[in-house]
Structure formats: structure tokens, C-alpha cells
Amino acid sequence: MGDIASSLLASRSRITHQVRRLEEQGLVKRGSMPQDRRAVLAALTEQGRTLGEAAMRTYSECVREHYLMRLTRPQQAAIAESFRRVGEGAEEALHDADGRGGE
């Protein structure tokens, strides 16, 4: 849960609470790592995966309809390139934070 909390800039207790609620709804299952019983893993269930995919489709459609369709193709391309660069920077920052450098 610590890794999830760090990546979301949230407290461990908040993430533990949210994962517990998702588990109660059958969307997530928790388990332990064989090599470190103290660590807790969270994984989506099939139901959780299906719901997540549906939510992403709805989200994508809303973004497209309410934001992207207001832009010309060149404007859309410029935004896509900007987001790509921002994503690269975020990926590098995560690697640096993990102590792995820019690999």
C-alpha cells in the first residue's frame, strides 16, 4: 500500500481504507508477497478490471466531446505532443525518485 500511497501523494491509511472499500465491493483483492509477508499487494478482480475499463471509455468519450472536439487537428496534435513530453518528464522523475536514474 505504501507504493500506491506514494505515487498518489496520499497517506497509507487513506489508501488502505480505500482498498478495503474496493475489496468489500469485489473490485480488488489483497494478498501478501511470498518474499515479504509484511508487504500487502492489491490487484483488480475481473469485475474491477471490467468496471475500470468501462469508466476509462466513458472518461475518454467525455474528454473528446467536451474538450478535444473544440480544437482544430493542428491544435490537437500540439496538445498531444505537449502531453507526451510532460509524460516523459514524469517518467524520468519517477525513475529518479526510485534511485534508478533516468533509465
SEBA-329772 format. One record per residue: residue number from 1; residue in one letter; chain; x, y, z of N, C-alpha, C, O in turn. Coordinates in steps of 0.05 Angstrom, whole numbers, plus 32768, in hexadecimal, padded with zeros to 4 digits. Layout:
N
(NUM; a; A; (X; Y; Z); (X; Y; Z); (X; Y; Z); (X; Y; Z))
...
This chain:
103
(1; m; A; (8010; 7FE8; 8000); (8000; 8000; 8000); (8011; 8019; 8000); (8009; 802E; 7FF7))
(2; g; A; (8029; 8017; 800A); (803B; 802E; 800C); (8043; 8039; 7FF0); (8044; 8051; 7FEC))
(3; d; A; (8047; 8027; 7FDD); (804E; 802F; 7FC2); (8037; 803E; 7FB5); (803A; 8053; 7FA8))
(4; i; A; (801F; 8034; 7FB9); (8007; 8041; 7FAE); (8004; 805D; 7FBB); (7FFF; 8070; 7FAD))
(5; a; A; (8007; 805E; 7FD5); (8004; 8077; 7FE4); (8018; 808C; 7FDA); (8012; 80A3; 7FD5))
(6; s; A; (8031; 8083; 7FD6); (8046; 8095; 7FCC); (8040; 80A0; 7FB0); (8042; 80B8; 7FAB))
(7; s; A; (8037; 808E; 7F9E); (8032; 8096; 7F83); (801A; 80A9; 7F81); (8018; 80B9; 7F6E))
(8; l; A; (8007; 80A6; 7F94); (7FEF; 80B7; 7F94); (7FF1; 80CF; 7FA6); (7FDF; 80DF; 7FA9))
(9; l; A; (8008; 80D1; 7FB4); (800D; 80E7; 7FC7); (7FF6; 80E7; 7FDD); (7FEB; 80FB; 7FE3))
(10; a; A; (7FF1; 80CF; 7FE6); (7FDC; 80CB; 7FFB); (7FE8; 80BC; 8013); (7FFD; 80B0; 8010))
(11; s; A; (7FDA; 80BD; 8029); (7FE3; 80AE; 8040); (7FDE; 8090; 803D); (7FCB; 8088; 802F))
(12; r; A; (7FEE; 8081; 804B); (7FEA; 8063; 804A); (7FCF; 805C; 8055); (7FC2; 804A; 804B))
(13; s; A; (7FC7; 8069; 806B); (7FAE; 8062; 8077); (7F97; 8068; 8064); (7F83; 8059; 8064))
(14; r; A; (7F99; 807E; 8055); (7F83; 8085; 8042); (7F82; 806F; 802C); (7F6C; 8067; 8025))
(15; i; A; (7F99; 8067; 8022); (7F99; 8053; 800D); (7F8F; 8038; 8018); (7F80; 802A; 800B))
(16; t; A; (7F98; 8031; 8030); (7F8E; 8018; 803C); (7F70; 8018; 803F); (7F63; 8004; 8039))
(17; h; A; (7F65; 802E; 8047); (7F48; 8031; 804A); (7F3A; 802E; 802F); (7F26; 8020; 802D))
(18; q; A; (7F44; 803B; 801B); (7F38; 803A; 8000); (7F3A; 801E; 7FF5); (7F27; 8014; 7FE9))
(19; v; A; (7F51; 8011; 7FF8); (7F54; 7FF6; 7FEE); (7F41; 7FE3; 7FFC); (7F36; 7FD1; 7FF0))
(20; r; A; (7F3E; 7FE6; 8016); (7F2B; 7FD6; 8026); (7F0F; 7FD9; 801B); (7F00; 7FC5; 8018))
(21; r; A; (7F07; 7FF2; 8015); (7EEC; 7FF6; 800A); (7EE9; 7FE9; 7FEE); (7ED4; 7FDD; 7FE8))
(22; l; A; (7EFE; 7FEB; 7FDD); (7EFD; 7FDF; 7FC3); (7EFC; 7FC0; 7FC6); (7EEE; 7FB3; 7FB6))
(23; e; A; (7F0A; 7FB6; 7FD9); (7F0A; 7F99; 7FDE); (7EEE; 7F90; 7FE7); (7EE4; 7F7B; 7FDE))
(24; e; A; (7EE1; 7F9F; 7FF8); (7EC6; 7F99; 8001); (7EB2; 7F98; 7FEA); (7E9E; 7F8A; 7FEA))
(25; q; A; (7EB7; 7FA8; 7FD5); (7EA6; 7FA9; 7FBE); (7EAD; 7F94; 7FA9); (7EA0; 7F92; 7F94))
(26; g; A; (7EC2; 7F85; 7FAF); (7ECB; 7F70; 7F9C); (7EDB; 7F7A; 7F84); (7EDD; 7F6C; 7F70))
(27; l; A; (7EE6; 7F92; 7F87); (7EF5; 7F9E; 7F70); (7F13; 7F9A; 7F73); (7F21; 7F9C; 7F5F))
(28; v; A; (7F1C; 7F94; 7F8B); (7F38; 7F91; 7F91); (7F3C; 7F79; 7FA3); (7F2A; 7F73; 7FB4))
(29; k; A; (7F52; 7F6B; 7FA0); (7F59; 7F56; 7FB4); (7F75; 7F5D; 7FBF); (7F86; 7F67; 7FB0))
(30; r; A; (7F78; 7F57; 7FD8); (7F92; 7F5C; 7FE5); (7FA0; 7F42; 7FEB); (7F93; 7F2D; 7FF0))
(31; g; A; (7FBA; 7F43; 7FEC); (7FCA; 7F2C; 7FF3); (7FE5; 7F35; 7FFC); (7FEB; 7F4C; 7FFD))
(32; s; A; (7FF6; 7F22; 8004); (8011; 7F28; 800D); (8025; 7F1E; 7FF9); (8020; 7F0C; 7FE9))
(33; m; A; (803D; 7F2A; 7FFB); (8053; 7F21; 7FE9); (8061; 7F0A; 7FF6); (8066; 7F0A; 800E))
(34; p; A; (8067; 7EF5; 7FE7); (8074; 7EDD; 7FF2); (808F; 7EE4; 7FFF); (8096; 7ED9; 8014))
(35; q; A; (809E; 7EF7; 7FF3); (80B8; 7EFD; 7FFD); (80B8; 7F11; 8014); (80CC; 7F15; 8022))
(36; d; A; (80A1; 7F1F; 8019); (809F; 7F32; 802E); (8082; 7F33; 8038); (8072; 7F41; 802D))
(37; r; A; (807C; 7F23; 804C); (8061; 7F21; 8056); (8056; 7F3B; 8062); (803D; 7F3E; 8065))
(38; r; A; (8067; 7F4E; 8068); (805E; 7F68; 8072); (8051; 7F79; 805C); (8040; 7F89; 8062))
(39; a; A; (805A; 7F75; 8044); (8050; 7F85; 802D); (8035; 7F7B; 8025); (802F; 7F63; 8025))
(40; v; A; (8023; 7F8D; 801D); (8009; 7F86; 8014); (8006; 7F8E; 7FF7); (800C; 7FA4; 7FEF))
(41; l; A; (7FFC; 7F7B; 7FE7); (7FF7; 7F80; 7FCB); (7FDA; 7F84; 7FC7); (7FC9; 7F77; 7FD4))
(42; a; A; (7FD3; 7F95; 7FB4); (7FB7; 7F99; 7FAC); (7FB5; 7F94; 7F8E); (7FC5; 7F9F; 7F7F))
(43; a; A; (7FA1; 7F85; 7F86); (7F9E; 7F7F; 7F69); (7F80; 7F81; 7F62); (7F6F; 7F7A; 7F72))
(44; l; A; (7F7B; 7F8B; 7F4B); (7F5F; 7F8D; 7F41); (7F54; 7F71; 7F3D); (7F62; 7F5F; 7F33))
(45; t; A; (7F3C; 7F6D; 7F44); (7F2D; 7F54; 7F3D); (7F24; 7F58; 7F20); (7F26; 7F6D; 7F14))
(46; e; A; (7F19; 7F43; 7F15); (7F0D; 7F45; 7EFA); (7EF7; 7F5A; 7EF9); (7EF5; 7F6A; 7EE6))
(47; q; A; (7EE7; 7F5B; 7F0E); (7ED1; 7F6F; 7F10); (7EDD; 7F8B; 7F11); (7ED3; 7F9D; 7F05))
(48; g; A; (7EF3; 7F8E; 7F21); (7F00; 7FA8; 7F23); (7F0C; 7FB1; 7F09); (7F0A; 7FC8; 7F01))
(49; r; A; (7F18; 7F9E; 7EFB); (7F24; 7FA4; 7EE1); (7F0E; 7FAD; 7ECD); (7F12; 7FC0; 7EBE))
(50; t; A; (7EF8; 7F9E; 7ECC); (7EE2; 7FA5; 7EBA); (7ED7; 7FC0; 7EC0); (7ED3; 7FD0; 7EAE))
(51; l; A; (7ED3; 7FC6; 7ED9); (7EC8; 7FE0; 7EE1); (7EDC; 7FF7; 7EDB); (7ED4; 800C; 7ED1))
(52; g; A; (7EF6; 7FF2; 7EE0); (7F0A; 8006; 7ED9); (7F0C; 800C; 7EBB); (7F0E; 8023; 7EB3))
(53; e; A; (7F0A; 7FF7; 7EAB); (7F0B; 7FFB; 7E8E); (7EF2; 800B; 7E85); (7EF5; 801C; 7E74))
(54; a; A; (7EDB; 8005; 7E90); (7EC3; 8014; 7E88); (7EC5; 8031; 7E91); (7EBD; 8043; 7E82))
(55; a; A; (7ED0; 8036; 7EA9); (7ED4; 8051; 7EB2); (7EE7; 8060; 7EA0); (7EE3; 8078; 7E9B))
(56; m; A; (7EFD; 8053; 7E98); (7F10; 8061; 7E86); (7F04; 8067; 7E6B); (7F09; 807C; 7E60))
(57; r; A; (7EF3; 8055; 7E61); (7EE5; 805B; 7E47); (7ED3; 8074; 7E4A); (7ED4; 8086; 7E39))
(58; t; A; (7EC4; 8074; 7E60); (7EB2; 808B; 7E64); (7EC2; 80A5; 7E68); (7EBB; 80B9; 7E5C))
(59; y; A; (7ED7; 80A4; 7E77); (7EE8; 80BB; 7E7C); (7EF4; 80C5; 7E61); (7EF3; 80DD; 7E5C))
(60; s; A; (7EFF; 80B3; 7E51); (7F0A; 80BA; 7E38); (7EF6; 80C7; 7E25); (7EFC; 80DB; 7E18))
(61; e; A; (7EDE; 80BC; 7E24); (7EC9; 80C7; 7E14); (7EC2; 80E4; 7E1D); (7EBD; 80F5; 7E0C))
(62; c; A; (7EC0; 80E8; 7E37); (7EB9; 8102; 7E41); (7ECF; 8117; 7E3B); (7ECA; 812D; 7E33))
(63; v; A; (7EE9; 810F; 7E3F); (7EFF; 8121; 7E38); (7EFE; 8128; 7E1B); (7F01; 813F; 7E14))
(64; r; A; (7EFA; 8114; 7E0A); (7EF9; 8119; 7DED); (7EE3; 812C; 7DE6); (7EE7; 8140; 7DD8))
(65; e; A; (7ECB; 8126; 7DF1); (7EB3; 8136; 7DEA); (7EB5; 8153; 7DF5); (7EAF; 8166; 7DE6))
(66; h; A; (7EBD; 8156; 7E0E); (7EBB; 8170; 7E1B); (7ED4; 8181; 7E18); (7ED3; 8199; 7E1C))
(67; y; A; (7EEB; 8175; 7E10); (7F04; 8184; 7E0E); (7F11; 8182; 7DF3); (7F14; 8197; 7DE5))
(68; l; A; (7F17; 816A; 7DEA); (7F27; 8167; 7DD2); (7F18; 816F; 7DB9); (7F24; 817A; 7DA6))
(69; m; A; (7EFE; 816A; 7DB8); (7EEF; 8171; 7D9F); (7EED; 818F; 7D9B); (7EE4; 8198; 7D86))
(70; r; A; (7EF4; 819F; 7DAF); (7EF3; 81BC; 7DAC); (7F0D; 81C6; 7D9E); (7F0F; 81DE; 7D97))
(71; l; A; (7F20; 81B5; 7D9B); (7F3A; 81BC; 7D90); (7F3D; 81B3; 7D73); (7F31; 819F; 7D6B))
(72; t; A; (7F4E; 81C1; 7D64); (7F55; 81B8; 7D49); (7F68; 81A1; 7D4B); (7F73; 819C; 7D60))
(73; r; A; (7F6C; 8193; 7D35); (7F7F; 817C; 7D34); (7F9B; 8185; 7D3C); (7FA8; 8178; 7D4C))
(74; p; A; (7FA5; 819B; 7D31); (7FC0; 81A4; 7D3A); (7FC1; 81AB; 7D58); (7FD6; 81A5; 7D65))
(75; q; A; (7FAC; 81B6; 7D63); (7FAC; 81BC; 7D80); (7FAC; 81A2; 7D8F); (7FBA; 819F; 7DA4))
(76; q; A; (7F9D; 818E; 7D86); (7F9D; 8174; 7D94); (7FB8; 8167; 7D93); (7FC1; 815B; 7DA6))
(77; a; A; (7FC6; 8169; 7D7B); (7FE0; 815D; 7D79); (7FF4; 816B; 7D8B); (8005; 815E; 7D97))
(78; a; A; (7FF2; 8185; 7D8E); (8004; 8194; 7D9F); (8000; 818C; 7DBC); (8013; 8189; 7DCB))
(79; i; A; (7FE7; 8189; 7DC5); (7FE2; 8180; 7DE0); (7FEC; 8164; 7DE5); (7FF7; 815E; 7DFA))
(80; a; A; (7FE8; 8152; 7DD1); (7FF2; 8137; 7DD4); (8010; 8136; 7DD7); (801A; 8128; 7DE8))
(81; e; A; (801E; 8146; 7DC8); (803B; 8148; 7DCA); (8043; 8153; 7DE6); (8056; 8149; 7DF2))
(82; s; A; (8035; 8167; 7DEF); (803B; 8173; 7E09); (8037; 815E; 7E1F); (8047; 815C; 7E31))
(83; f; A; (8021; 8150; 7E1E); (801B; 813B; 7E32); (8030; 8125; 7E31); (8038; 811A; 7E46))
(84; r; A; (8039; 811E; 7E19); (804E; 8109; 7E16); (8067; 8112; 7E25); (8073; 8103; 7E34))
(85; r; A; (806F; 812B; 7E21); (8087; 8136; 7E2E); (8084; 8137; 7E4C); (8096; 8130; 7E5B))
(86; v; A; (806D; 8140; 7E55); (8067; 8140; 7E72); (8069; 8124; 7E7D); (8074; 8120; 7E93))
(87; g; A; (805D; 8111; 7E6F); (805E; 80F5; 7E78); (807B; 80EA; 7E7A); (8081; 80DC; 7E8D))
(88; e; A; (808B; 80F2; 7E67); (80A8; 80E9; 7E68); (80B5; 80F5; 7E81); (80C4; 80E7; 7E8E))
(89; g; A; (80AF; 810E; 7E86); (80BB; 811B; 7E9E); (80B1; 810E; 7EB8); (80C1; 810A; 7ECA))
(90; a; A; (8098; 8107; 7EB9); (808D; 80F9; 7ED0); (809A; 80DE; 7ED4); (80A1; 80D6; 7EEA))
(91; e; A; (809E; 80CF; 7EBE); (80AB; 80B5; 7EBF); (80C7; 80B8; 7EC9); (80D0; 80A8; 7ED9))
(92; e; A; (80D6; 80CB; 7EBF); (80F1; 80D0; 7EC8); (80F2; 80D6; 7EE6); (8103; 80CD; 7EF5))
(93; a; A; (80DF; 80E7; 7EEF); (80DE; 80EE; 7F0B); (80D8; 80D6; 7F1D); (80E4; 80D3; 7F32))
(94; l; A; (80C7; 80C4; 7F13); (80C1; 80AB; 7F23); (80DA; 809A; 7F24); (80E0; 808F; 7F3A))
(95; h; A; (80E8; 8097; 7F0E); (8101; 8087; 7F0F); (8116; 8094; 7F21); (8123; 8086; 7F31))
(96; d; A; (8118; 80AF; 7F20); (812B; 80BC; 7F32); (8123; 80B8; 7F4F); (8135; 80B4; 7F60))
(97; a; A; (8109; 80BA; 7F55); (8100; 80B7; 7F71); (8105; 809A; 7F7B); (8109; 8096; 7F93))
(98; d; A; (8104; 8087; 7F68); (8109; 806B; 7F70); (8127; 8065; 7F72); (812E; 804F; 7F7A))
(99; g; A; (8138; 8079; 7F6C); (8154; 8075; 7F6E); (8160; 8065; 7F56); (8176; 805A; 7F58))
(100; r; A; (8151; 8064; 7F41); (815A; 8055; 7F29); (8166; 8068; 7F14); (816D; 805F; 7EFE))
(101; g; A; (8167; 8081; 7F19); (8171; 8094; 7F05); (815C; 8097; 7EEF); (8145; 8093; 7EF4))
(102; g; A; (8165; 809E; 7ED7); (8153; 80A3; 7EC1); (814F; 808A; 7EAF); (8149; 808D; 7E98))
(103; e; A; (8153; 8073; 7EBA); (8150; 805A; 7EAA); (8134; 8056; 7EA0); (812E; 8042; 7E92))
